[in-house]
């Protein structure tokens, strides 16, 4: 089982939507997150 935590990398920073796509692998579980508040308000998506 391959579990990838893509939260620290940020979406789109590797040239792909998710970092694992640049390495031709397919995870069983992908953990993603995105903060929307810019540090001003406690809002996020998981």
Secondary structure, 3 states (H helix, E strand, C coil): CCEEECCCCCCCCCCCCCHHHHHCCCCCEEECCEECCCCCCCCEEC
